[in-house]
Amino acid sequence: MQLKLLPTTEQADALLRTMERFNAACDALAVVAFANRCANKVELQKLAYHDIRRDFGLGAQMTVRAIAKVVEVYKRDKDIQPTFRPHSAIVYDQRILSWKGSDRVSILTNDGRQIMPWVCGAYQHAQLDRVRGQADLIYRDGKFFLYVTIDVGDVPEGNPVEYLGVDLGRCNIAADNDGETFCGAHNASLRRRHARLRRKLQRKGTKSAKRLLRARRRKEARFASDLNHRISNQIVRKAKDTGRGIAVEDLLHIRTRTTVRKPQRRAHHSWAFAQLRSFLTYKSALTGIPLVAVDPRNTSRTCPECGCIDKKNRPTRDRFQCIECGHAGPSDTTAARNISRLGSRHAAERRAV
């Protein structure tokens, strides 16, 4: 959950200095971890704790958090020595961050404890009693944010018989077996416009163009995230209102398993289906709706009426027409019907076990 900090100028300077000192310490720790091939937090603490405290002036718990951060990053790939940006995140725990009422937070800096106000939306404010564990201090676009962990509890998962099939794609981001499609042509035109503007700035290559490219990258990421949030909310709400589960295609490693023509590469590689899948997963868990991932093979070539599987069943990208029984319809919603059927079959097999 994201909270926006409102520090004074002096507090903001203290936070920046702390962040720079913390990440400089992380760089020094990464050298030690890489040289000693040490990916164990306790062992790295034995090797470098006292030197880091002496050389960088960090407090005891701040040093421990720096060691934990380095170990976590180094474990991902032990063949590479990690490096840390001066303003990358600091991880705070309950010993160095505490909440003061409903609108203040006490946070440790190299200049001592600082109490500063924060703001958030109404939804986030209602979740404050669920705040647990660690918080990440983020510096972005000249502003400070706290990303805090909340505990939403376990919601009992239902056991529906039917599943809402959801087909994911590049033109229509999602389509369900009820015949509803989500964000098709309008979204595609916006993405093409973003790509044209990005290409124009890349060709210019000036310092200001590069600055605008960084801002545009963040804008595009926010656009995609907002779009995926809205689509996943609609899908989960529909499944909940109709008493169904959700069935999606298992598209893990889809980019390495499929090839496209050169003009389609941009759309293929900017397709944020993994984010949409993750949003569907956690939103369905919050409401107790089971979500299953099914094998995507032949879901767009199979006739949902007679079961005929053939490439010729799709004369065009958008049209499905069975060569055996003549059933016809939009290709995306036809695929979603097959996904729904596979989801229901998966649920039946699980109940039988």
C-alpha positions in Angstrom: 0.0 0.0 0.0 1.4 3.4 -1.0 1.5 6.4 1.3 2.9 9.8 0.3 5.3 11.5 2.8 5.2 15.3 3.3 8.6 16.1 4.8 9.9 19.7 5.3 12.8 20.8 3.3 15.2 19.9 6.1 13.6 16.5 6.6 13.7 15.8 2.9 17.4 16.6 2.8 18.0 14.3 5.8 16.1 11.5 4.1 18.1 11.9 0.9 21.4 11.9 2.8 20.3 8.7 4.6 19.3 7.1 1.4 22.6 7.9 -0.3 24.6 6.7 2.7 22.6 3.5 3.0 23.0 2.6 -0.6 26.7 3.4 -0.5 27.0 1.0 2.3 25.1 -1.6 0.2 27.6 -1.2 -2.6 30.5 -1.8 -0.1 28.6 -4.9 1.3 28.1 -6.2 -2.2 31.9 -6.2 -2.8 32.4 -8.2 0.4 29.6 -10.6 -0.5 30.8 -11.2 -4.0 34.4 -11.6 -3.0 33.6 -14.2 -0.4 30.7 -15.8 -2.3 28.5 -15.1 0.8 24.8 -15.2 0.4 24.0 -15.8 4.0 22.8 -12.9 6.1 24.3 -14.1 9.4 27.7 -14.8 7.8 27.9 -11.5 5.9 27.0 -9.7 9.2 30.0 -11.4 10.8 32.3 -10.3 8.0 31.3 -6.7 7.5 29.0 -5.4 10.3 31.5 -3.4 12.3 33.3 -2.0 9.3 30.1 -0.8 7.7 29.0 1.0 10.9 32.4 2.6 11.3 32.8 3.7 7.6 29.3 4.9 6.9 28.0 6.0 10.2 24.8 3.9 10.0 22.9 2.8 13.1 22.8 -0.8 14.2 19.4 -1.7 12.8 20.0 0.3 9.6 23.2 -1.7 9.0 21.3 -5.0 9.5 18.7 -3.9 7.0 21.5 -3.0 4.5 23.0 -6.5 4.9 19.6 -8.1 4.4 19.0 -6.1 1.2 22.4 -7.0 -0.3 21.9 -10.7 0.5 18.5 -10.7 -1.1 19.8 -9.1 -4.3 22.9 -11.2 -4.5 21.0 -14.5 -4.1 19.2 -13.8 -7.5 22.4 -14.2 -9.5 25.7 -15.1 -7.7 27.7 -14.5 -10.9 27.1 -10.8 -10.8 28.3 -8.3 -8.1 25.2 -6.2 -7.3 25.3 -2.4 -7.6 22.8 0.0 -6.0 21.6 3.4 -7.2 22.2 6.2 -4.7 18.4 6.8 -4.4 17.2 3.2 -4.4 14.8 2.0 -1.7 15.5 1.7 2.0 13.8 -1.1 3.9 12.5 -0.1 7.3 11.2 -2.4 10.0 9.4 -1.7 13.3 12.6 -0.8 15.1 13.4 2.1 12.9 9.9 3.2 11.8 6.8 3.7 13.9 3.3 5.2 13.4 2.3 8.2 15.4 -1.5 8.5 15.3 -3.4 8.4 12.0 -1.3 10.9 10.0 2.3 11.0 11.3 5.2 8.6 11.1 8.5 8.5 13.0 11.3 7.4 10.7 15.0 7.0 11.4 17.6 9.1 9.5 21.3 9.8 10.0 20.3 13.0 11.7 18.1 11.1 14.2 14.4 10.4 14.3 12.2 12.6 12.2 8.4 12.8 12.6 6.7 13.8 9.4 3.1 13.8 8.1 1.8 11.6 5.3 -1.3 11.4 3.1 -3.1 8.7 1.2 -6.5 7.9 -0.4 -9.7 6.9 1.4 -9.2 3.2 0.5 -5.6 3.1 1.9 -6.7 5.0 5.0 -9.3 2.3 5.8 -6.5 -0.4 5.7 -4.2 1.2 8.3 -5.2 -1.2 11.0 -3.9 -4.0 8.8 -0.3 -2.6 8.5 2.2 -5.3 9.3 6.0 -5.8 9.0 8.3 -3.8 6.8 7.9 -0.6 4.8 10.0 0.5 1.8 11.0 4.2 1.5 10.9 5.2 -2.2 12.2 8.4 -3.8 10.5 9.2 -7.1 10.2 12.4 -9.1 11.4 14.5 -6.1 8.8 13.0 -3.7 9.0 10.4 -1.0 6.6 7.4 -0.6 6.3 4.6 1.9 5.2 1.2 0.5 3.8 -0.6 3.5 2.8 -4.3 3.9 -0.8 -5.0 5.0 -2.4 -8.2 6.1 -5.8 -8.8 4.5 -6.4 -12.1 6.2 -7.5 -15.4 4.6 -10.8 -15.4 2.7 -12.4 -18.9 2.3 -12.2 -20.0 -1.3 -15.5 -21.0 -2.9 -16.1 -24.1 -4.9 -18.1 -23.1 -8.0 -19.2 -25.5 -10.7 -18.8 -23.0 -13.6 -15.9 -20.8 -14.5 -15.7 -17.5 -16.3 -13.3 -18.1 -19.2 -10.9 -15.2 -19.9 -8.9 -15.1 -23.2 -6.0 -12.7 -23.1 -4.7 -11.0 -26.3 -3.0 -8.1 -27.9 -5.8 -6.5 -29.7 -8.5 -7.1 -27.2 -6.6 -7.3 -23.9 -9.2 -9.6 -22.5 -12.4 -11.3 -23.6 -14.8 -13.5 -21.6 -17.1 -16.4 -22.6 -20.1 -14.1 -22.0 -19.1 -12.2 -25.2 -17.7 -9.1 -23.4 -14.4 -7.7 -24.6 -12.1 -5.3 -22.7 -10.2 -2.3 -24.1 -9.6 -3.2 -27.7 -9.2 -0.7 -30.5 -9.0 2.4 -28.3 -6.2 1.0 -26.2 -4.3 -0.2 -29.3 -4.5 3.2 -30.9 -3.2 4.8 -27.7 -0.3 2.4 -27.5 0.6 3.1 -31.1 0.6 6.8 -30.4 2.9 6.3 -27.4 5.2 4.3 -29.6 5.3 7.0 -32.3 6.2 9.7 -29.7 8.8 7.5 -28.1 10.4 6.8 -31.5 10.5 10.5 -32.4 12.2 11.3 -29.1 14.7 8.5 -29.5 15.7 9.8 -33.0 16.2 13.3 -31.6 18.7 12.0 -29.0 19.1 15.3 -27.1 19.4 15.7 -23.4 15.9 17.1 -23.1 14.6 14.4 -25.4 16.1 11.7 -23.0 14.5 13.5 -20.0 11.1 13.4 -21.8 11.6 9.7 -22.6 12.1 8.9 -18.9 8.9 10.8 -18.1 7.0 9.1 -20.9 8.2 5.7 -19.8 6.7 6.3 -16.3 3.5 7.7 -17.9 3.1 4.6 -20.1 3.7 2.3 -17.1 1.0 4.1 -15.1 -1.4 3.9 -18.0 -0.9 0.2 -18.4 -1.2 -0.4 -14.7 -4.4 1.6 -14.4 -5.9 -0.2 -17.4 -5.0 -3.6 -16.0 -6.5 -2.7 -12.6 -9.8 -1.6 -14.2 -10.0 -4.7 -16.4 -9.2 -7.1 -13.5 -11.7 -5.4 -11.3 -14.5 -5.8 -13.9 -13.7 -9.5 -14.4 -13.5 -10.3 -10.7 -16.7 -8.4 -10.0 -18.5 -10.3 -12.8 -17.3 -13.7 -11.5 -18.4 -12.8 -7.9 -21.8 -11.6 -9.0 -22.5 -14.7 -11.0 -21.0 -17.2 -8.5 -18.3 -18.4 -10.9 -14.6 -19.0 -10.7 -12.1 -17.5 -13.1 -10.2 -19.5 -15.7 -7.3 -18.0 -17.6 -4.6 -19.3 -20.0 -1.3 -20.3 -18.6 0.9 -17.9 -20.6 4.2 -18.4 -18.7 7.2 -17.8 -21.1 4.8 -16.9 -23.9 7.4 -14.6 -25.5 9.9 -17.3 -25.8 7.4 -19.9 -27.0 5.9 -17.8 -29.8 7.3 -15.9 -32.8 5.7 -12.9 -34.6 6.5 -10.9 -37.7 8.7 -7.8 -37.3 5.8 -5.2 -37.5 4.1 -7.0 -34.6 7.2 -7.3 -32.3 6.5 -4.0 -30.4 2.9 -5.0 -29.6 4.0 -8.5 -28.7 6.8 -7.4 -26.2 4.8 -4.6 -24.7 1.9 -6.8 -23.9 1.4 -6.6 -20.1 -0.4 -9.9 -19.7 1.7 -11.0 -16.7 0.7 -7.9 -14.7 -3.0 -8.5 -15.6 -2.7 -12.1 -14.5 -1.1 -11.1 -11.2 -3.8 -8.5 -10.6 -6.5 -11.2 -11.3 -4.7 -13.6 -8.9 -4.6 -11.3 -5.9 -8.0 -9.7 -6.4 -9.7 -13.1 -6.8 -8.0 -14.3 -3.6 -9.2 -11.3 -1.7 -12.8 -12.1 -2.6 -12.6 -15.9 -2.2 -12.9 -16.6 -6.0 -10.9 -19.6 -7.2 -8.6 -18.9 -10.2 -7.2 -21.7 -12.4 -4.7 -21.5 -15.2 -5.4 -23.9 -18.1 -3.3 -25.1 -21.0 -3.7 -22.6 -23.9 -2.9 -25.0 -26.7 -5.6 -25.0 -29.4 -8.1 -22.9 -27.4 -8.4 -20.6 -30.3 -8.7 -23.4 -32.9 -11.2 -25.7 -31.1 -14.9 -25.5 -31.9 -16.8 -25.2 -28.6 -19.9 -26.9 -30.2 -18.5 -30.0 -31.9 -14.9 -30.1 -30.7 -13.2 -29.9 -34.1 -9.6 -28.7 -33.9 -8.2 -27.2 -37.1 -6.2 -24.1 -38.1 -8.7 -23.5 -40.8 -11.3 -22.8 -38.1 -9.9 -19.3 -38.0 -10.0 -17.8 -41.5 -9.0 -14.4 -40.0 -7.6 -13.2 -36.7 -10.9 -11.9 -35.5 -13.3 -14.5 -37.0 -13.9 -18.2 -36.0 -15.8 -20.5 -38.3 -15.8 -24.3 -37.8 -15.2 -26.2 -40.9 -17.2 -29.2 -39.6 -20.4 -27.9 -38.0 -20.3 -24.3 -39.3 -20.4 -22.6 -35.9 -19.2 -19.0 -36.2 -18.4 -16.1 -33.9 -15.6 -13.8 -32.7 -12.4 -15.7 -32.2 -11.6 -14.2 -28.8 -14.9 -15.0 -27.1 -14.9 -18.5 -28.8 -11.5 -19.1 -27.2 -12.9 -17.9 -23.9 -15.7 -20.5 -24.1 -13.0 -23.2 -24.5 -11.1 -21.8 -21.5 -14.3 -21.8 -19.4 -14.9 -25.4 -20.3 -11.3 -26.4 -19.4 -11.6 -24.5 -16.1 -14.8 -26.3 -15.2 -13.2 -29.6 -16.0 -10.2 -28.8 -13.8 -12.5 -27.9 -10.9 -14.5 -31.2 -11.4 -11.2 -33.2 -11.3 -10.1 -31.4 -8.2 -13.4 -32.2 -6.4 -13.2 -35.8 -7.4 -9.8 -36.1 -5.8 
